[in-house]
Amino acid sequence: MYRTLPCRLLAGALLAASLLLGGCQSHPPMPTVDYVDLDRYMGDWYVIANIPTFVERDAHNAVETYSLNDDGTIDTIFRFRRGGFDGDVRRYNPRGFVRSDDNAEWGMRFVWPFKAEFLVIWLDDDYQHTVIGRTRRDYVWIMAREPEIPEETYDEIVAFLEDVGYDIEALQRVPQRWPEPDGTGNAAEARD
């Protein structure tokens, strides 16, 4: 069951505040990938692991979906089940704004006018695995086109995250199990 609009707006505002105000310390720059082909990057990404925001704690079957708009902004659907595979569906619709010529730095707006930092810091050549990070190293998302990734790939990404300054002890796997109990077979069916 979807939350009522006021509750969703409040959750979005709190998420935006946590992403924008999550620490006041100075941090070294976060390296991004050399280039993101936005057309190839669009589509469904299963969240494999993260250092979660408060909204995402205890998320199951988390999926982020991107769609490129004619004006260059990116429609986003972030959907997950709260508390278990049969938990209530939560859905957020932030909008992405590309901020760099290499398309690796975005601002993600959950609540107008604030845009949270969203950096593509890892992306394989086949556009099958990606990592979204932040300069503050407070949140991170490991995502893939499929709900599972090889353990070797996961370990390589975790080692990379440690090298760029993340506390990997805070990293949590996001449980993924498809099809869902209601018969939804994959991310594409879940977002419709």
Secondary structure, DSSP 4 states (H G I P E B T S, - for coil): -PPPHHHHHHHHHHHHHHHHHS-----PPPP--S---HHHH-EEEEEEEEE--GGGTTEEEEEEEEEE-TTSEEEEEEEEEESSTTSPEEEE--EEEE-STTS-EEEEEEETTEEEEEEEEEE-TTSSEEEEE-TT-S-EEEEESSS---HHHHHHHHHHHHHTT--GGG-EEPP--SS-TTS--SHHHHH-
